[in-house]
Amino acid sequence: MYPEHLVAPMRADIVEGGFKELKSAAEVESVMTEKGTTLVFINSVCGCSARTARPGVKEAVWNSAKKPEHLVTVFAGVDQEATQKAREYTLPYPPSSPSIALFKDGELVHFVERHHIEGRSADMIASHLEMVFEEYC
């Protein structure tokens, strides 16, 4: 577990981007039963999350004409119960943080793993997600 004072700015960054924090397994389950499209951002304290993942996800949401109906986030290494439950929905992909998952009516339709985030700019991540939103949202 990371200390709350360390992760507070990282939580605030994505929440200010319009994402709702999920901190329990029950909250994750509730969101996943909702109809429509749901974007789940698995947040982390790593540098690629700060430099590219969070800015890229927020940029994609801001710039897209079509966007997910529900924007949620869990924090790996902090909200363990919620993160574990979210990762159950991203199977068969292995645990990866940061990562980005798009669901349609509770079914995983697109997943961006950490190795697809590392080495890419926020603009590249945003452009990719905008295309995904156009297809599925």
Phi and psi in radians as a Rosetta constraint file:
Dihedral C 1 N 2 CA 2 C 2 CIRCULARHARMONIC -1.629 0.35
Dihedral N 2 CA 2 C 2 N 3 CIRCULARHARMONIC 2.565 0.35
Dihedral C 2 N 3 CA 3 C 3 CIRCULARHARMONIC -1.141 0.35
Dihedral N 3 CA 3 C 3 N 4 CIRCULARHARMONIC 2.497 0.35
Dihedral C 3 N 4 CA 4 C 4 CIRCULARHARMONIC -1.030 0.35
Dihedral N 4 CA 4 C 4 N 5 CIRCULARHARMONIC -0.650 0.35
Dihedral C 4 N 5 CA 5 C 5 CIRCULARHARMONIC -1.119 0.35
Dihedral N 5 CA 5 C 5 N 6 CIRCULARHARMONIC -0.458 0.35
Dihedral C 5 N 6 CA 6 C 6 CIRCULARHARMONIC -1.335 0.35
Dihedral N 6 CA 6 C 6 N 7 CIRCULARHARMONIC -0.691 0.35
Dihedral C 6 N 7 CA 7 C 7 CIRCULARHARMONIC -1.592 0.35
Dihedral N 7 CA 7 C 7 N 8 CIRCULARHARMONIC -0.248 0.35
Dihedral C 7 N 8 CA 8 C 8 CIRCULARHARMONIC -0.925 0.35
Dihedral N 8 CA 8 C 8 N 9 CIRCULARHARMONIC -0.813 0.35
Dihedral C 8 N 9 CA 9 C 9 CIRCULARHARMONIC -1.140 0.35
Dihedral N 9 CA 9 C 9 N 10 CIRCULARHARMONIC -0.551 0.35
Dihedral C 9 N 10 CA 10 C 10 CIRCULARHARMONIC -1.263 0.35
Dihedral N 10 CA 10 C 10 N 11 CIRCULARHARMONIC -0.630 0.35
Dihedral C 10 N 11 CA 11 C 11 CIRCULARHARMONIC -1.120 0.35
Dihedral N 11 CA 11 C 11 N 12 CIRCULARHARMONIC -0.857 0.35
Dihedral C 11 N 12 CA 12 C 12 CIRCULARHARMONIC -1.060 0.35
Dihedral N 12 CA 12 C 12 N 13 CIRCULARHARMONIC -0.651 0.35
Dihedral C 12 N 13 CA 13 C 13 CIRCULARHARMONIC -1.013 0.35
Dihedral N 13 CA 13 C 13 N 14 CIRCULARHARMONIC -0.835 0.35
Dihedral C 13 N 14 CA 14 C 14 CIRCULARHARMONIC -1.373 0.35
Dihedral N 14 CA 14 C 14 N 15 CIRCULARHARMONIC -0.587 0.35
Dihedral C 14 N 15 CA 15 C 15 CIRCULARHARMONIC -1.143 0.35
Dihedral N 15 CA 15 C 15 N 16 CIRCULARHARMONIC -0.694 0.35
Dihedral C 15 N 16 CA 16 C 16 CIRCULARHARMONIC -1.110 0.35
Dihedral N 16 CA 16 C 16 N 17 CIRCULARHARMONIC -0.381 0.35
Dihedral C 16 N 17 CA 17 C 17 CIRCULARHARMONIC -1.445 0.35
Dihedral N 17 CA 17 C 17 N 18 CIRCULARHARMONIC 0.082 0.35
Dihedral C 17 N 18 CA 18 C 18 CIRCULARHARMONIC 1.760 0.35
Dihedral N 18 CA 18 C 18 N 19 CIRCULARHARMONIC 0.111 0.35
Dihedral C 18 N 19 CA 19 C 19 CIRCULARHARMONIC -1.605 0.35
Dihedral N 19 CA 19 C 19 N 20 CIRCULARHARMONIC 2.502 0.35
Dihedral C 19 N 20 CA 20 C 20 CIRCULARHARMONIC -1.680 0.35
Dihedral N 20 CA 20 C 20 N 21 CIRCULARHARMONIC 2.294 0.35
Dihedral C 20 N 21 CA 21 C 21 CIRCULARHARMONIC -1.358 0.35
Dihedral N 21 CA 21 C 21 N 22 CIRCULARHARMONIC 2.380 0.35
Dihedral C 21 N 22 CA 22 C 22 CIRCULARHARMONIC -1.995 0.35
Dihedral N 22 CA 22 C 22 N 23 CIRCULARHARMONIC 2.197 0.35
Dihedral C 22 N 23 CA 23 C 23 CIRCULARHARMONIC -2.054 0.35
Dihedral N 23 CA 23 C 23 N 24 CIRCULARHARMONIC 0.012 0.35
Dihedral C 23 N 24 CA 24 C 24 CIRCULARHARMONIC -2.420 0.35
Dihedral N 24 CA 24 C 24 N 25 CIRCULARHARMONIC 2.803 0.35
Dihedral C 24 N 25 CA 25 C 25 CIRCULARHARMONIC -1.084 0.35
Dihedral N 25 CA 25 C 25 N 26 CIRCULARHARMONIC -0.677 0.35
Dihedral C 25 N 26 CA 26 C 26 CIRCULARHARMONIC -1.095 0.35
Dihedral N 26 CA 26 C 26 N 27 CIRCULARHARMONIC -0.680 0.35
Dihedral C 26 N 27 CA 27 C 27 CIRCULARHARMONIC -1.131 0.35
Dihedral N 27 CA 27 C 27 N 28 CIRCULARHARMONIC -0.715 0.35
Dihedral C 27 N 28 CA 28 C 28 CIRCULARHARMONIC -1.113 0.35
Dihedral N 28 CA 28 C 28 N 29 CIRCULARHARMONIC -0.834 0.35
Dihedral C 28 N 29 CA 29 C 29 CIRCULARHARMONIC -1.022 0.35
Dihedral N 29 CA 29 C 29 N 30 CIRCULARHARMONIC -0.713 0.35
Dihedral C 29 N 30 CA 30 C 30 CIRCULARHARMONIC -1.091 0.35
Dihedral N 30 CA 30 C 30 N 31 CIRCULARHARMONIC -0.799 0.35
Dihedral C 30 N 31 CA 31 C 31 CIRCULARHARMONIC -1.124 0.35
Dihedral N 31 CA 31 C 31 N 32 CIRCULARHARMONIC -0.680 0.35
Dihedral C 31 N 32 CA 32 C 32 CIRCULARHARMONIC -1.257 0.35
Dihedral N 32 CA 32 C 32 N 33 CIRCULARHARMONIC -0.222 0.35
Dihedral C 32 N 33 CA 33 C 33 CIRCULARHARMONIC -1.581 0.35
Dihedral N 33 CA 33 C 33 N 34 CIRCULARHARMONIC -0.132 0.35
Dihedral C 33 N 34 CA 34 C 34 CIRCULARHARMONIC -1.294 0.35
Dihedral N 34 CA 34 C 34 N 35 CIRCULARHARMONIC 2.508 0.35
Dihedral C 34 N 35 CA 35 C 35 CIRCULARHARMONIC -1.295 0.35
Dihedral N 35 CA 35 C 35 N 36 CIRCULARHARMONIC 2.712 0.35
Dihedral C 35 N 36 CA 36 C 36 CIRCULARHARMONIC 1.767 0.35
Dihedral N 36 CA 36 C 36 N 37 CIRCULARHARMONIC -2.883 0.35
Dihedral C 36 N 37 CA 37 C 37 CIRCULARHARMONIC -1.754 0.35
Dihedral N 37 CA 37 C 37 N 38 CIRCULARHARMONIC 2.435 0.35
Dihedral C 37 N 38 CA 38 C 38 CIRCULARHARMONIC -2.308 0.35
Dihedral N 38 CA 38 C 38 N 39 CIRCULARHARMONIC 2.191 0.35
Dihedral C 38 N 39 CA 39 C 39 CIRCULARHARMONIC -1.769 0.35
Dihedral N 39 CA 39 C 39 N 40 CIRCULARHARMONIC 2.150 0.35
Dihedral C 39 N 40 CA 40 C 40 CIRCULARHARMONIC -1.935 0.35
Dihedral N 40 CA 40 C 40 N 41 CIRCULARHARMONIC 2.081 0.35
Dihedral C 40 N 41 CA 41 C 41 CIRCULARHARMONIC -1.811 0.35
Dihedral N 41 CA 41 C 41 N 42 CIRCULARHARMONIC 2.053 0.35
Dihedral C 41 N 42 CA 42 C 42 CIRCULARHARMONIC -1.568 0.35
Dihedral N 42 CA 42 C 42 N 43 CIRCULARHARMONIC 1.803 0.35
Dihedral C 42 N 43 CA 43 C 43 CIRCULARHARMONIC -1.379 0.35
Dihedral N 43 CA 43 C 43 N 44 CIRCULARHARMONIC 2.775 0.35
Dihedral C 43 N 44 CA 44 C 44 CIRCULARHARMONIC -2.722 0.35
Dihedral N 44 CA 44 C 44 N 45 CIRCULARHARMONIC 3.000 0.35
Dihedral C 44 N 45 CA 45 C 45 CIRCULARHARMONIC -1.562 0.35
Dihedral N 45 CA 45 C 45 N 46 CIRCULARHARMONIC -0.048 0.35
Dihedral C 45 N 46 CA 46 C 46 CIRCULARHARMONIC -1.187 0.35
Dihedral N 46 CA 46 C 46 N 47 CIRCULARHARMONIC 2.805 0.35
Dihedral C 46 N 47 CA 47 C 47 CIRCULARHARMONIC -1.096 0.35
Dihedral N 47 CA 47 C 47 N 48 CIRCULARHARMONIC -0.655 0.35
Dihedral C 47 N 48 CA 48 C 48 CIRCULARHARMONIC -1.196 0.35
Dihedral N 48 CA 48 C 48 N 49 CIRCULARHARMONIC -0.445 0.35
Dihedral C 48 N 49 CA 49 C 49 CIRCULARHARMONIC -1.199 0.35
Dihedral N 49 CA 49 C 49 N 50 CIRCULARHARMONIC -0.761 0.35
Dihedral C 49 N 50 CA 50 C 50 CIRCULARHARMONIC -1.253 0.35
Dihedral N 50 CA 50 C 50 N 51 CIRCULARHARMONIC -0.752 0.35
Dihedral C 50 N 51 CA 51 C 51 CIRCULARHARMONIC -1.366 0.35
Dihedral N 51 CA 51 C 51 N 52 CIRCULARHARMONIC -0.643 0.35
Dihedral C 51 N 52 CA 52 C 52 CIRCULARHARMONIC -2.255 0.35
Dihedral N 52 CA 52 C 52 N 53 CIRCULARHARMONIC -0.736 0.35
Dihedral C 52 N 53 CA 53 C 53 CIRCULARHARMONIC -1.183 0.35
Dihedral N 53 CA 53 C 53 N 54 CIRCULARHARMONIC -1.009 0.35
Dihedral C 53 N 54 CA 54 C 54 CIRCULARHARMONIC -1.055 0.35
Dihedral N 54 CA 54 C 54 N 55 CIRCULARHARMONIC -0.858 0.35
Dihedral C 54 N 55 CA 55 C 55 CIRCULARHARMONIC -1.078 0.35
Dihedral N 55 CA 55 C 55 N 56 CIRCULARHARMONIC -0.663 0.35
Dihedral C 55 N 56 CA 56 C 56 CIRCULARHARMONIC -1.161 0.35
Dihedral N 56 CA 56 C 56 N 57 CIRCULARHARMONIC -0.738 0.35
Dihedral C 56 N 57 CA 57 C 57 CIRCULARHARMONIC -1.129 0.35
Dihedral N 57 CA 57 C 57 N 58 CIRCULARHARMONIC -0.800 0.35
Dihedral C 57 N 58 CA 58 C 58 CIRCULARHARMONIC -1.114 0.35
Dihedral N 58 CA 58 C 58 N 59 CIRCULARHARMONIC -0.735 0.35
Dihedral C 58 N 59 CA 59 C 59 CIRCULARHARMONIC -1.076 0.35
Dihedral N 59 CA 59 C 59 N 60 CIRCULARHARMONIC -0.748 0.35
Dihedral C 59 N 60 CA 60 C 60 CIRCULARHARMONIC -1.057 0.35
Dihedral N 60 CA 60 C 60 N 61 CIRCULARHARMONIC -0.774 0.35
Dihedral C 60 N 61 CA 61 C 61 CIRCULARHARMONIC -1.136 0.35
Dihedral N 61 CA 61 C 61 N 62 CIRCULARHARMONIC -0.768 0.35
Dihedral C 61 N 62 CA 62 C 62 CIRCULARHARMONIC -1.107 0.35
Dihedral N 62 CA 62 C 62 N 63 CIRCULARHARMONIC -0.707 0.35
Dihedral C 62 N 63 CA 63 C 63 CIRCULARHARMONIC -1.515 0.35
Dihedral N 63 CA 63 C 63 N 64 CIRCULARHARMONIC -0.291 0.35
Dihedral C 63 N 64 CA 64 C 64 CIRCULARHARMONIC -1.477 0.35
Dihedral N 64 CA 64 C 64 N 65 CIRCULARHARMONIC 2.345 0.35
Dihedral C 64 N 65 CA 65 C 65 CIRCULARHARMONIC -1.227 0.35
Dihedral N 65 CA 65 C 65 N 66 CIRCULARHARMONIC -0.735 0.35
Dihedral C 65 N 66 CA 66 C 66 CIRCULARHARMONIC -1.750 0.35
Dihedral N 66 CA 66 C 66 N 67 CIRCULARHARMONIC 2.288 0.35
Dihedral C 66 N 67 CA 67 C 67 CIRCULARHARMONIC -2.560 0.35
Dihedral N 67 CA 67 C 67 N 68 CIRCULARHARMONIC 2.813 0.35
Dihedral C 67 N 68 CA 68 C 68 CIRCULARHARMONIC -1.051 0.35
Dihedral N 68 CA 68 C 68 N 69 CIRCULARHARMONIC 2.566 0.35
Dihedral C 68 N 69 CA 69 C 69 CIRCULARHARMONIC -1.293 0.35
Dihedral N 69 CA 69 C 69 N 70 CIRCULARHARMONIC -0.534 0.35
Dihedral C 69 N 70 CA 70 C 70 CIRCULARHARMONIC -2.179 0.35
Dihedral N 70 CA 70 C 70 N 71 CIRCULARHARMONIC 2.249 0.35
Dihedral C 70 N 71 CA 71 C 71 CIRCULARHARMONIC -2.057 0.35
Dihedral N 71 CA 71 C 71 N 72 CIRCULARHARMONIC 2.035 0.35
Dihedral C 71 N 72 CA 72 C 72 CIRCULARHARMONIC -2.351 0.35
Dihedral N 72 CA 72 C 72 N 73 CIRCULARHARMONIC 2.802 0.35
Dihedral C 72 N 73 CA 73 C 73 CIRCULARHARMONIC -2.509 0.35
Dihedral N 73 CA 73 C 73 N 74 CIRCULARHARMONIC 2.558 0.35
Dihedral C 73 N 74 CA 74 C 74 CIRCULARHARMONIC -2.168 0.35
Dihedral N 74 CA 74 C 74 N 75 CIRCULARHARMONIC 2.728 0.35
Dihedral C 74 N 75 CA 75 C 75 CIRCULARHARMONIC -2.020 0.35
Dihedral N 75 CA 75 C 75 N 76 CIRCULARHARMONIC 1.894 0.35
Dihedral C 75 N 76 CA 76 C 76 CIRCULARHARMONIC -1.108 0.35
Dihedral N 76 CA 76 C 76 N 77 CIRCULARHARMONIC 2.439 0.35
Dihedral C 76 N 77 CA 77 C 77 CIRCULARHARMONIC 1.408 0.35
Dihedral N 77 CA 77 C 77 N 78 CIRCULARHARMONIC -0.005 0.35
Dihedral C 77 N 78 CA 78 C 78 CIRCULARHARMONIC -2.256 0.35
Dihedral N 78 CA 78 C 78 N 79 CIRCULARHARMONIC -1.134 0.35
Dihedral C 78 N 79 CA 79 C 79 CIRCULARHARMONIC -1.664 0.35
Dihedral N 79 CA 79 C 79 N 80 CIRCULARHARMONIC 1.320 0.35
Dihedral C 79 N 80 CA 80 C 80 CIRCULARHARMONIC -1.098 0.35
Dihedral N 80 CA 80 C 80 N 81 CIRCULARHARMONIC -0.724 0.35
Dihedral C 80 N 81 CA 81 C 81 CIRCULARHARMONIC -1.104 0.35
Dihedral N 81 CA 81 C 81 N 82 CIRCULARHARMONIC -0.809 0.35
Dihedral C 81 N 82 CA 82 C 82 CIRCULARHARMONIC -1.157 0.35
Dihedral N 82 CA 82 C 82 N 83 CIRCULARHARMONIC -0.732 0.35
Dihedral C 82 N 83 CA 83 C 83 CIRCULARHARMONIC -1.120 0.35
Dihedral N 83 CA 83 C 83 N 84 CIRCULARHARMONIC -0.765 0.35
Dihedral C 83 N 84 CA 84 C 84 CIRCULARHARMONIC -1.051 0.35
Dihedral N 84 CA 84 C 84 N 85 CIRCULARHARMONIC -0.751 0.35
Dihedral C 84 N 85 CA 85 C 85 CIRCULARHARMONIC -1.154 0.35
Dihedral N 85 CA 85 C 85 N 86 CIRCULARHARMONIC -0.747 0.35
Dihedral C 85 N 86 CA 86 C 86 CIRCULARHARMONIC -1.061 0.35
Dihedral N 86 CA 86 C 86 N 87 CIRCULARHARMONIC -0.701 0.35
Dihedral C 86 N 87 CA 87 C 87 CIRCULARHARMONIC -1.177 0.35
Dihedral N 87 CA 87 C 87 N 88 CIRCULARHARMONIC -0.468 0.35
Dihedral C 87 N 88 CA 88 C 88 CIRCULARHARMONIC -1.088 0.35
Dihedral N 88 CA 88 C 88 N 89 CIRCULARHARMONIC -0.592 0.35
Dihedral C 88 N 89 CA 89 C 89 CIRCULARHARMONIC -1.349 0.35
Dihedral N 89 CA 89 C 89 N 90 CIRCULARHARMONIC -0.316 0.35
Dihedral C 89 N 90 CA 90 C 90 CIRCULARHARMONIC -1.691 0.35
Dihedral N 90 CA 90 C 90 N 91 CIRCULARHARMONIC 0.101 0.35
Dihedral C 90 N 91 CA 91 C 91 CIRCULARHARMONIC -1.063 0.35
Dihedral N 91 CA 91 C 91 N 92 CIRCULARHARMONIC 2.513 0.35
Dihedral C 91 N 92 CA 92 C 92 CIRCULARHARMONIC -1.587 0.35
Dihedral N 92 CA 92 C 92 N 93 CIRCULARHARMONIC 0.169 0.35
Dihedral C 92 N 93 CA 93 C 93 CIRCULARHARMONIC -1.215 0.35
Dihedral N 93 CA 93 C 93 N 94 CIRCULARHARMONIC 2.475 0.35
Dihedral C 93 N 94 CA 94 C 94 CIRCULARHARMONIC -1.265 0.35
Dihedral N 94 CA 94 C 94 N 95 CIRCULARHARMONIC 2.806 0.35
Dihedral C 94 N 95 CA 95 C 95 CIRCULARHARMONIC -0.934 0.35
Dihedral N 95 CA 95 C 95 N 96 CIRCULARHARMONIC 2.372 0.35
Dihedral C 95 N 96 CA 96 C 96 CIRCULARHARMONIC -2.662 0.35
Dihedral N 96 CA 96 C 96 N 97 CIRCULARHARMONIC 2.229 0.35
Dihedral C 96 N 97 CA 97 C 97 CIRCULARHARMONIC -2.521 0.35
Dihedral N 97 CA 97 C 97 N 98 CIRCULARHARMONIC 2.316 0.35
Dihedral C 97 N 98 CA 98 C 98 CIRCULARHARMONIC -1.275 0.35
Dihedral N 98 CA 98 C 98 N 99 CIRCULARHARMONIC 2.824 0.35
Dihedral C 98 N 99 CA 99 C 99 CIRCULARHARMONIC -2.733 0.35
Dihedral N 99 CA 99 C 99 N 100 CIRCULARHARMONIC 2.896 0.35
Dihedral C 99 N 100 CA 100 C 100 CIRCULARHARMONIC -2.382 0.35
Dihedral N 100 CA 100 C 100 N 101 CIRCULARHARMONIC 2.193 0.35
Dihedral C 100 N 101 CA 101 C 101 CIRCULARHARMONIC -2.183 0.35
Dihedral N 101 CA 101 C 101 N 102 CIRCULARHARMONIC 2.355 0.35
Dihedral C 101 N 102 CA 102 C 102 CIRCULARHARMONIC -1.971 0.35
Dihedral N 102 CA 102 C 102 N 103 CIRCULARHARMONIC 2.253 0.35
Dihedral C 102 N 103 CA 103 C 103 CIRCULARHARMONIC -2.063 0.35
Dihedral N 103 CA 103 C 103 N 104 CIRCULARHARMONIC 2.538 0.35
Dihedral C 103 N 104 CA 104 C 104 CIRCULARHARMONIC -2.173 0.35
Dihedral N 104 CA 104 C 104 N 105 CIRCULARHARMONIC 2.066 0.35
Dihedral C 104 N 105 CA 105 C 105 CIRCULARHARMONIC 0.893 0.35
Dihedral N 105 CA 105 C 105 N 106 CIRCULARHARMONIC 0.727 0.35
Dihedral C 105 N 106 CA 106 C 106 CIRCULARHARMONIC 1.451 0.35
Dihedral N 106 CA 106 C 106 N 107 CIRCULARHARMONIC -0.072 0.35
Dihedral C 106 N 107 CA 107 C 107 CIRCULARHARMONIC -1.779 0.35
Dihedral N 107 CA 107 C 107 N 108 CIRCULARHARMONIC 2.318 0.35
Dihedral C 107 N 108 CA 108 C 108 CIRCULARHARMONIC -1.173 0.35
Dihedral N 108 CA 108 C 108 N 109 CIRCULARHARMONIC 2.155 0.35
Dihedral C 108 N 109 CA 109 C 109 CIRCULARHARMONIC -2.005 0.35
Dihedral N 109 CA 109 C 109 N 110 CIRCULARHARMONIC -0.314 0.35
Dihedral C 109 N 110 CA 110 C 110 CIRCULARHARMONIC -2.776 0.35
Dihedral N 110 CA 110 C 110 N 111 CIRCULARHARMONIC 2.462 0.35
Dihedral C 110 N 111 CA 111 C 111 CIRCULARHARMONIC -2.449 0.35
Dihedral N 111 CA 111 C 111 N 112 CIRCULARHARMONIC 2.286 0.35
Dihedral C 111 N 112 CA 112 C 112 CIRCULARHARMONIC -1.958 0.35
Dihedral N 112 CA 112 C 112 N 113 CIRCULARHARMONIC 1.940 0.35
Dihedral C 112 N 113 CA 113 C 113 CIRCULARHARMONIC -1.463 0.35
Dihedral N 113 CA 113 C 113 N 114 CIRCULARHARMONIC 2.892 0.35
Dihedral C 113 N 114 CA 114 C 114 CIRCULARHARMONIC -0.943 0.35
Dihedral N 114 CA 114 C 114 N 115 CIRCULARHARMONIC -0.725 0.35
Dihedral C 114 N 115 CA 115 C 115 CIRCULARHARMONIC -1.191 0.35
Dihedral N 115 CA 115 C 115 N 116 CIRCULARHARMONIC -0.243 0.35
Dihedral C 115 N 116 CA 116 C 116 CIRCULARHARMONIC -1.548 0.35
Dihedral N 116 CA 116 C 116 N 117 CIRCULARHARMONIC -0.164 0.35
Dihedral C 116 N 117 CA 117 C 117 CIRCULARHARMONIC -1.706 0.35
Dihedral N 117 CA 117 C 117 N 118 CIRCULARHARMONIC -0.774 0.35
Dihedral C 117 N 118 CA 118 C 118 CIRCULARHARMONIC -1.019 0.35
Dihedral N 118 CA 118 C 118 N 119 CIRCULARHARMONIC 2.336 0.35
Dihedral C 118 N 119 CA 119 C 119 CIRCULARHARMONIC 1.412 0.35
Dihedral N 119 CA 119 C 119 N 120 CIRCULARHARMONIC 0.026 0.35
Dihedral C 119 N 120 CA 120 C 120 CIRCULARHARMONIC -1.956 0.35
Dihedral N 120 CA 120 C 120 N 121 CIRCULARHARMONIC 2.595 0.35
Dihedral C 120 N 121 CA 121 C 121 CIRCULARHARMONIC -1.388 0.35
Dihedral N 121 CA 121 C 121 N 122 CIRCULARHARMONIC 2.855 0.35
Dihedral C 121 N 122 CA 122 C 122 CIRCULARHARMONIC -1.032 0.35
Dihedral N 122 CA 122 C 122 N 123 CIRCULARHARMONIC -0.690 0.35
Dihedral C 122 N 123 CA 123 C 123 CIRCULARHARMONIC -1.104 0.35
Dihedral N 123 CA 123 C 123 N 124 CIRCULARHARMONIC -0.684 0.35
Dihedral C 123 N 124 CA 124 C 124 CIRCULARHARMONIC -1.139 0.35
Dihedral N 124 CA 124 C 124 N 125 CIRCULARHARMONIC -0.741 0.35
Dihedral C 124 N 125 CA 125 C 125 CIRCULARHARMONIC -1.131 0.35
Dihedral N 125 CA 125 C 125 N 126 CIRCULARHARMONIC -0.774 0.35
Dihedral C 125 N 126 CA 126 C 126 CIRCULARHARMONIC -1.070 0.35
Dihedral N 126 CA 126 C 126 N 127 CIRCULARHARMONIC -0.797 0.35
Dihedral C 126 N 127 CA 127 C 127 CIRCULARHARMONIC -1.050 0.35
Dihedral N 127 CA 127 C 127 N 128 CIRCULARHARMONIC -0.740 0.35
Dihedral C 127 N 128 CA 128 C 128 CIRCULARHARMONIC -1.067 0.35
Dihedral N 128 CA 128 C 128 N 129 CIRCULARHARMONIC -0.844 0.35
Dihedral C 128 N 129 CA 129 C 129 CIRCULARHARMONIC -1.144 0.35
Dihedral N 129 CA 129 C 129 N 130 CIRCULARHARMONIC -0.617 0.35
Dihedral C 129 N 130 CA 130 C 130 CIRCULARHARMONIC -1.056 0.35
Dihedral N 130 CA 130 C 130 N 131 CIRCULARHARMONIC -0.693 0.35
Dihedral C 130 N 131 CA 131 C 131 CIRCULARHARMONIC -1.150 0.35
Dihedral N 131 CA 131 C 131 N 132 CIRCULARHARMONIC -0.692 0.35
Dihedral C 131 N 132 CA 132 C 132 CIRCULARHARMONIC -1.122 0.35
Dihedral N 132 CA 132 C 132 N 133 CIRCULARHARMONIC -0.758 0.35
Dihedral C 132 N 133 CA 133 C 133 CIRCULARHARMONIC -1.077 0.35
Dihedral N 133 CA 133 C 133 N 134 CIRCULARHARMONIC -0.730 0.35
Dihedral C 133 N 134 CA 134 C 134 CIRCULARHARMONIC -1.032 0.35
Dihedral N 134 CA 134 C 134 N 135 CIRCULARHARMONIC -0.674 0.35
Dihedral C 134 N 135 CA 135 C 135 CIRCULARHARMONIC -1.318 0.35
Dihedral N 135 CA 135 C 135 N 136 CIRCULARHARMONIC -0.717 0.35
Dihedral C 135 N 136 CA 136 C 136 CIRCULARHARMONIC -1.882 0.35
Dihedral N 136 CA 136 C 136 N 137 CIRCULARHARMONIC -0.293 0.35
